[in-house]
């Protein structure tokens, strides 16, 4: 049995994307979910793309990490993200979609704003 949450973490290109994702993934080292998770994968990771990613004629000007997690405690993840030292916290955003939701919901890491 599983309950999957799809998650997309977006943040400003001023931050070091790979290092930020490594720090975010420390959250999963603590067994925050029912099962130990592998964590997010940065879209520049070769496990996702075998070459430079190109969607459109320009290079992305933001960092994006993705993951699908079993029994993710979204509130605990958001608290963890809000406790991190972001260079541009107002640009950090978490999009989550649980398996029973119709669409993603947006959570601003640098603030309390949320939309569904």
N, C-alpha and C positions, 0 to 999 in steps of 0.2 A: 504494500500500500504506500502511496506517496501523495504529497501535496506540493506541487511545483510552483515556484514563484520565478518569473522571468524578470531580470533586472538589467537596466542600462544605466551606467554611471557616466555623466558628462561633466567635464570641467575644463577650465581655461587652459590654453596652450602655454601660458606663462609658467605653469607648474611643470615639474618634470614628470611626465606621464607614467613612465615605467616605475619610478620610485614611489609615486603616489599610489599606484595600484598595488605595489608590494606592501605598503603600509596599510592600505585598506584590507588586504587579504590576511593581515595579522588577526583581524576580527574572527576569522574562521578557525584560527589556531586554538581558540578557546572553547571550541565545540559549542558555538552559539546556537546551533540548530540541534535537531535530534541526532543527526549524523554529522561527522566531521566532513566539511566541504572542501573542495579544491580552491574556491575563490574565483574572483573575476579574471577575465583575460582581456588585456589591452588589444584594441583592434590592429595595432602594429605587430602583434605577436605572430611569429611564423606558423604557429599552430592554426591560425585562422586564415592567413593569406600567405601564399608561397612567394609572392613578389610584392612590390610596392602597390598599395591599394590605390585605385583611381576610380572615383565615382564623380563624374563631372570633370571639367577641365582644370580644376584647381585642387590644391592640397588642403586637407581639412585644417582649420584653424582652431581646433578644439581637440581635447583628448576624450576618447570614449572607451569604456570597458564594458563587457557584457558577461552575463552568467545566467544559468538556470539552477535554482537551488531547491532542495527538498526541505520542507518545513522551516523555511527561513523566518526568523523573528524580525520583521521589517522595522519595528519600533526600536529594537536593540541596535540594529545596524545603523539606523538614522542617528541615534544617540552617539554611537561610536564615530560616525562620520562628522558629526557636529563638534566632537571633541578633538578632531585632528587640526593641525596647523596648516590651513590652506593659504596659498599666496593670494588667491582671489576667491574667497568663500562665497561671494555673491554670484559667482559663475558656476558653482558646483550644484548639480541637479541629479536626483535619482528618479528614474522612471521604473515603476514596478507594475507587474500584471500577474495576479494570482490566477490559478487555473480556472477558477469559477467567475472571474471578472470578464466583462465585455471589452474593456480597453485598459490602457496603461493609466496610472495615476502619477502625477508629477509632485515630487517633494523637493523643495529648495533646501539644500544643505545649510546655506548661509543665513537662513531665515525661517520663519514659521509658516510661510505661504505654502499652500498645497492646493492642487486642482485635480479634479477627476475627469 
